[in-house]
Amino acid sequence: MPLPLSRTCMSDTFADISAASTIYFSAPYSGYLESIQLTLFNAITLADSVVTVKVDNVTVGTALTIAFTGSAKGTTFRREFQNIPVKLGSIVEVITDGASSTTAITPCTITFRP
């Protein structure tokens, strides 16, 4: 189902969800962070990776666990947020702890709403 026109999606990619790293987004307008979605390009092993989200250096919501058990190419993880405000230019950080093993390219899409 397509998103209503009042939503804006932005995407970037973790080169490896199994390596501690951060990807950054800049809020396109004042409004709200609505969701985050990550999709594995292959299975991860040995341990879960934990992803946290920060807006202007403040952690928002609960951590998103990227589970290694049952992971496979195309496994998608999603977190919905409730009323997380952003302002024009707010920096949104998506951070993986890199605790899992096996290199896994992982696209990340975040959604904003006015």
MDAnalysis code that builds the backbone (N, CA, C; Angstrom):
import MDAnalysis as mda
import numpy as np

u = mda.Universe.empty(342, n_residues=114, atom_resindex=np.repeat(np.arange(114), 3), trajectory=True)
u.add_TopologyAttr("name", ["N", "CA", "C"] * 114)
u.add_TopologyAttr("resid", np.arange(1, 115))
u.add_TopologyAttr("resname", ["MET", "PRO", "LEU", "PRO", "LEU", "SER", "ARG", "THR", "CYS", "MET", "SER", "ASP", "THR", "PHE", "ALA", "ASP", "ILE", "SER", "ALA", "ALA", "SER", "THR", "ILE", "TYR", "PHE", "SER", "ALA", "PRO", "TYR", "SER", "GLY", "TYR", "LEU", "GLU", "SER", "ILE", "GLN", "LEU", "THR", "LEU", "PHE", "ASN", "ALA", "ILE", "THR", "LEU", "ALA", "ASP", "SER", "VAL", "VAL", "THR", "VAL", "LYS", "VAL", "ASP", "ASN", "VAL", "THR", "VAL", "GLY", "THR", "ALA", "LEU", "THR", "ILE", "ALA", "PHE", "THR", "GLY", "SER", "ALA", "LYS", "GLY", "THR", "THR", "PHE", "ARG", "ARG", "GLU", "PHE", "GLN", "ASN", "ILE", "PRO", "VAL", "LYS", "LEU", "GLY", "SER", "ILE", "VAL", "GLU", "VAL", "ILE", "THR", "ASP", "GLY", "ALA", "SER", "SER", "THR", "THR", "ALA", "ILE", "THR", "PRO", "CYS", "THR", "ILE", "THR", "PHE", "ARG", "PRO"])
u.atoms.positions = np.array([
    [0.848, -1.172, 0.000],
    [0.000, 0.000, 0.000],
    [0.894, 1.236, 0.000],
    [0.677, 2.173, -0.910],
    [1.505, 3.375, -0.936],
    [1.238, 4.268, 0.266],
    [2.260, 5.010, 0.638],
    [2.101, 5.955, 1.726],
    [1.329, 7.174, 1.252],
    [0.537, 7.785, 2.117],
    [-0.125, 9.031, 1.730],
    [0.930, 10.090, 1.389],
    [0.556, 11.053, 0.565],
    [1.491, 12.072, 0.124],
    [2.030, 12.928, 1.259],
    [1.395, 12.879, 2.416],
    [1.847, 13.697, 3.535],
    [3.017, 13.057, 4.297],
    [3.542, 11.964, 3.805],
    [4.679, 11.293, 4.430],
    [5.920, 11.470, 3.549],
    [7.095, 11.469, 4.204],
    [8.355, 11.533, 3.473],
    [9.235, 10.394, 3.952],
    [9.726, 9.586, 3.028],
    [10.642, 8.497, 3.356],
    [12.048, 8.877, 2.924],
    [13.023, 8.514, 3.751],
    [14.432, 8.713, 3.428],
    [15.138, 7.389, 3.679],
    [16.104, 7.056, 2.819],
    [16.796, 5.775, 2.942],
    [18.302, 5.942, 2.886],
    [18.972, 5.061, 3.578],
    [20.425, 4.917, 3.521],
    [20.698, 3.455, 3.847],
    [21.958, 3.041, 3.771],
    [22.277, 1.631, 3.936],
    [23.446, 1.433, 4.891],
    [23.269, 0.500, 5.833],
    [24.402, 0.039, 6.625],
    [25.211, -0.882, 5.721],
    [26.491, -0.594, 5.566],
    [27.356, -1.475, 4.774],
    [27.456, -2.842, 5.442],
    [27.315, -2.852, 6.779],
    [27.370, -4.098, 7.533],
    [26.701, -3.881, 8.890],
    [25.528, -4.442, 9.077],
    [24.804, -4.308, 10.348],
    [25.581, -4.979, 11.488],
    [26.514, -5.866, 11.138],
    [27.315, -6.585, 12.133],
    [28.571, -5.832, 12.548],
    [28.708, -4.603, 12.125],
    [29.818, -3.745, 12.543],
    [29.218, -2.497, 13.182],
    [29.745, -2.119, 14.335],
    [29.228, -0.926, 15.007],
    [29.345, 0.277, 14.075],
    [28.227, 0.907, 13.790],
    [28.234, 2.044, 12.873],
    [26.952, 2.851, 13.012],
    [26.958, 4.018, 12.373],
    [25.824, 4.938, 12.442],
    [25.538, 5.475, 11.054],
    [24.255, 5.598, 10.727],
    [23.875, 6.344, 9.535],
    [23.053, 7.545, 9.989],
    [23.129, 8.616, 9.220],
    [22.532, 9.899, 9.609],
    [21.517, 10.365, 8.578],
    [20.466, 10.999, 9.086],
    [19.453, 11.625, 8.256],
    [19.220, 13.032, 8.787],
    [18.790, 13.922, 7.928],
    [18.420, 15.275, 8.332],
    [16.936, 15.446, 8.049],
    [16.183, 15.806, 9.074],
    [14.731, 15.947, 8.920],
    [14.413, 16.986, 7.842],
    [13.547, 16.633, 6.901],
    [13.257, 17.529, 5.782],
    [12.320, 18.685, 6.137],
    [11.661, 18.601, 7.292],
    [10.732, 19.645, 7.734],
    [10.396, 19.399, 9.202],
    [9.774, 20.371, 9.833],
    [9.293, 20.183, 11.206],
    [8.097, 19.245, 11.168],
    [8.079, 18.302, 12.071],
    [6.988, 17.328, 12.113],
    [7.327, 16.230, 13.093],
    [7.125, 14.985, 12.659],
    [7.308, 13.840, 13.545],
    [8.032, 12.710, 12.839],
    [8.880, 12.012, 13.599],
    [9.475, 10.770, 13.128],
    [8.425, 9.695, 13.323],
    [8.077, 9.006, 12.260],
    [6.974, 8.049, 12.329],
    [7.437, 6.600, 12.457],
    [8.472, 6.207, 11.685],
    [8.880, 4.800, 11.722],
    [10.291, 4.626, 11.174],
    [10.832, 3.437, 11.448],
    [12.105, 3.013, 10.893],
    [11.930, 1.568, 10.440],
    [12.547, 1.233, 9.316],
    [12.475, -0.132, 8.809],
    [13.844, -0.540, 8.283],
    [14.285, -1.735, 8.655],
    [15.551, -2.286, 8.192],
    [15.291, -3.654, 7.571],
    [15.991, -3.972, 6.491],
    [15.835, -5.252, 5.814],
    [17.205, -5.876, 5.589],
    [17.395, -7.081, 6.099],
    [18.667, -7.778, 5.927],
    [18.839, -8.277, 4.493],
    [20.052, -8.161, 3.970],
    [20.360, -8.720, 2.656],
    [20.866, -10.149, 2.765],
    [21.172, -10.609, 3.977],
    [21.484, -12.009, 4.250],
    [21.385, -12.239, 5.753],
    [21.498, -13.490, 6.159],
    [21.378, -13.835, 7.573],
    [22.555, -13.281, 8.369],
    [22.302, -12.973, 9.652],
    [23.371, -12.655, 10.597],
    [23.493, -13.841, 11.544],
    [24.638, -13.942, 12.231],
    [24.874, -15.117, 13.068],
    [25.424, -14.736, 14.440],
    [25.453, -15.683, 15.328],
    [26.042, -15.669, 16.674],
    [25.339, -14.801, 17.707],
    [24.849, -13.627, 17.325],
    [24.206, -12.751, 18.305],
    [23.288, -11.776, 17.579],
    [22.364, -11.193, 18.343],
    [21.502, -10.154, 17.800],
    [22.297, -8.854, 17.663],
    [21.907, -8.032, 16.710],
    [22.375, -6.645, 16.669],
    [21.259, -5.792, 17.244],
    [21.632, -4.754, 17.947],
    [20.643, -3.855, 18.533],
    [20.801, -2.491, 17.878],
    [19.679, -1.955, 17.407],
    [19.672, -0.662, 16.730],
    [18.941, 0.341, 17.613],
    [19.573, 1.487, 17.826],
    [18.933, 2.566, 18.564],
    [18.790, 3.766, 17.641],
    [17.833, 4.615, 17.970],
    [17.565, 5.811, 17.171],
    [17.677, 7.025, 18.084],
    [18.360, 8.045, 17.592],
    [18.471, 9.302, 18.326],
    [17.993, 10.444, 17.437],
    [17.337, 11.416, 18.051],
    [16.976, 12.663, 17.381],
    [17.682, 13.770, 18.139],
    [18.512, 14.509, 17.420],
    [19.299, 15.583, 18.035],
    [20.007, 15.104, 19.299],
    [20.618, 13.915, 19.194],
    [21.457, 13.309, 20.229],
    [20.685, 12.802, 21.446],
    [19.366, 12.654, 21.341],
    [18.546, 12.111, 22.425],
    [17.920, 10.807, 21.941],
    [18.138, 9.719, 22.688],
    [17.568, 8.424, 22.313],
    [16.048, 8.487, 22.357],
    [15.412, 7.946, 21.313],
    [13.944, 7.940, 21.238],
    [13.448, 6.503, 21.104],
    [12.303, 6.237, 21.694],
    [11.711, 4.908, 21.596],
    [12.577, 3.855, 22.263],
    [12.209, 2.607, 22.055],
    [12.982, 1.487, 22.574],
    [13.876, 0.951, 21.470],
    [14.917, 0.253, 21.864],
    [15.852, -0.313, 20.891],
    [15.137, -1.342, 20.012],
    [15.618, -1.475, 18.802],
    [15.083, -2.443, 17.843],
    [16.075, -3.593, 17.760],
    [15.649, -4.780, 18.122],
    [16.525, -5.940, 18.094],
    [16.471, -6.598, 16.724],
    [17.635, -6.712, 16.098],
    [17.754, -7.412, 14.817],
    [18.178, -8.831, 15.181],
    [17.209, -9.726, 15.238],
    [17.436, -11.077, 15.756],
    [18.188, -11.943, 14.761],
    [19.210, -12.651, 15.261],
    [19.939, -13.560, 14.380],
    [19.189, -14.866, 14.200],
    [18.420, -15.280, 15.200],
    [17.647, -16.514, 15.096],
    [16.563, -16.342, 14.029],
    [16.616, -17.178, 13.016],
    [15.629, -17.108, 11.939],
    [15.895, -16.025, 10.911],
    [17.019, -15.307, 11.052],
    [17.295, -14.241, 10.079],
    [17.655, -14.844, 8.729],
    [17.311, -14.133, 7.680],
    [17.582, -14.577, 6.316],
    [17.473, -13.368, 5.401],
    [17.912, -13.540, 4.180],
    [17.771, -12.474, 3.195],
    [16.302, -12.064, 3.128],
    [16.079, -10.749, 3.235],
    [14.714, -10.233, 3.141],
    [13.991, -10.100, 4.473],
    [14.612, -10.541, 5.568],
    [13.981, -10.381, 6.883],
    [13.900, -8.893, 7.205],
    [12.704, -8.439, 7.546],
    [12.468, -7.019, 7.788],
    [12.117, -6.772, 9.244],
    [12.660, -5.685, 9.779],
    [12.411, -5.266, 11.152],
    [11.885, -3.839, 11.110],
    [10.850, -3.554, 11.884],
    [10.212, -2.244, 11.825],
    [9.866, -1.754, 13.227],
    [10.041, -0.469, 13.447],
    [9.649, 0.159, 14.708],
    [8.795, 1.381, 14.383],
    [7.617, 1.442, 14.990],
    [6.732, 2.598, 14.863],
    [6.991, 3.525, 16.053],
    [6.919, 4.817, 15.812],
    [7.097, 5.791, 16.881],
    [5.808, 6.581, 17.057],
    [5.586, 7.068, 18.269],
    [4.418, 7.886, 18.572],
    [4.866, 9.290, 18.950],
    [4.543, 10.240, 18.119],
    [4.751, 11.664, 18.436],
    [6.185, 12.019, 18.838],
    [7.155, 11.564, 18.063],
    [8.551, 11.945, 18.271],
    [8.796, 13.190, 17.419],
    [8.854, 14.366, 18.037],
    [8.967, 15.589, 17.246],
    [10.364, 15.770, 16.646],
    [10.387, 16.327, 15.451],
    [11.630, 16.757, 14.808],
    [11.403, 18.168, 14.291],
    [12.490, 18.908, 14.174],
    [12.390, 20.229, 13.551],
    [13.163, 20.193, 12.243],
    [12.954, 21.148, 11.401],
    [13.680, 21.215, 10.141],
    [15.170, 21.109, 10.432],
    [15.831, 20.125, 9.838],
    [17.262, 19.946, 10.037],
    [17.656, 19.115, 11.231],
    [16.700, 18.625, 12.016],
    [17.054, 17.736, 13.127],
    [17.890, 16.575, 12.594],
    [18.908, 16.181, 13.354],
    [19.745, 15.058, 12.962],
    [19.180, 13.786, 13.582],
    [18.847, 12.829, 12.718],
    [18.352, 11.535, 13.162],
    [19.477, 10.526, 12.941],
    [19.892, 9.885, 14.030],
    [20.950, 8.882, 13.966],
    [20.339, 7.502, 14.134],
    [20.744, 6.567, 13.288],
    [20.354, 5.174, 13.419],
    [21.657, 4.418, 13.684],
    [21.748, 3.787, 14.854],
    [23.010, 3.260, 15.358],
    [22.890, 1.752, 15.590],
    [23.811, 0.976, 15.020],
    [23.872, -0.452, 15.311],
    [25.049, -0.724, 16.240],
    [24.834, -1.625, 17.183],
    [25.922, -1.976, 18.101],
    [26.904, -2.962, 17.479],
    [26.532, -3.574, 16.345],
    [27.435, -4.472, 15.639],
    [27.720, -5.774, 16.358],
    [26.843, -6.203, 17.249],
    [27.112, -7.389, 18.063],
    [27.006, -8.707, 17.295],
    [26.334, -8.717, 16.160],
    [26.186, -9.960, 15.405],
    [27.443, -10.234, 14.580],
    [27.455, -11.383, 13.943],
    [28.544, -11.756, 13.038],
    [27.956, -11.943, 11.647],
    [28.810, -12.075, 10.685],
    [28.487, -12.226, 9.271],
    [28.115, -10.868, 8.678],
    [28.853, -10.468, 7.681],
    [28.596, -9.200, 7.006],
    [27.207, -9.222, 6.393],
    [26.416, -8.205, 6.693],
    [25.053, -8.125, 6.159],
    [24.742, -6.683, 5.787],
    [24.697, -6.413, 4.497],
    [24.241, -5.111, 4.020],
    [22.785, -4.971, 4.441],
    [22.431, -3.806, 4.991],
    [21.083, -3.614, 5.523],
    [20.560, -2.226, 5.217],
    [19.675, -2.109, 4.229],
    [19.041, -0.814, 3.967],
    [18.149, -0.395, 5.133],
    [18.073, 0.907, 5.337],
    [17.272, 1.488, 6.410],
    [16.421, 2.606, 5.814],
    [15.148, 2.582, 6.101],
    [14.243, 3.635, 5.653],
    [13.550, 4.228, 6.865],
    [13.561, 5.555, 6.943],
    [12.818, 6.239, 8.004],
    [11.710, 7.060, 7.365],
    [10.628, 7.214, 8.098],
    [9.467, 7.943, 7.594],
    [9.146, 9.105, 8.521],
    [8.951, 10.274, 7.908],
    [8.536, 11.475, 8.623],
    [7.118, 11.832, 8.214],
    [6.405, 12.529, 9.110],
    [5.103, 13.092, 8.759],
    [5.037, 14.520, 9.316],
    [4.259, 15.369, 8.654],
    [4.146, 16.750, 9.147],
    [3.371, 16.820, 10.457],
])
